[in-house]
Amino acid sequence: MKLGLMQPYFFPYIGYYQLIHAVDTFIIYDTVNYIKTSWIKRNRYLLNGSSKFFTLSIKTQVRTN
C-alpha cells in the first residue's frame, strides 16, 4: 500500500495532484505547525513577463487543551 500525506495548499502545484494519483491512500494533514515563510498561503503569477506574489490573510487559531 502506498500512502501520501501532505499539508493543504490554497493553490496546489502539479506535484500535489501527481502524488494523489500515485498513491492508494492520500491524507490531508492539517494539524501541523504553520510555517510563515511557506507556500501554504501564498503563490505567484506572471504579469507582463514579471513575477508577482499574492498572499492571503490567515486567521490565527489558538488551541486550548
Buried (B, 14 or more C-beta within 10 A) or exposed (E): EEEBEBBEBEEBEEEBEEBEEEBEEBEEEEEEEEEEEEBBBBBEEEEEEEEEEEEEEEEEEEEEE
